[in-house]
């Protein structure tokens, strides 16, 4: 964690903290809910946008606490983590997350 001085340094660590497909799926759902609540806030009533943090972090933290069994990076790097959430979402949406996961596993190998 000491060497995480830029987002580019942080990104492989972030991906390694999401090594399980189930965790990434929970994050994908949460980010989708965030986008939906923001859209509903614009289209229906602004108060619906206030749900974004709850509907976003709730599923993501389920993934971390119950499947990945680690502490969300949001607690130590909140802005980079948010940026990472949206980058991971985009890569998952376009089917390009696999190589990122493999690179992260090489840089941050888990227990054998």
Secondary structure, DSSP 4 states (H G I P E B T S, - for coil): -TT--SHHHHHHHHHHTT-SHHHHHHHHHHHHHHHHHHHHHHHT-GGGGGGHHHHHHHHHHHIIIIII-S--GGGT-HHHHHHHHHHHHHHHHTT--HHHHHHHHHHS----
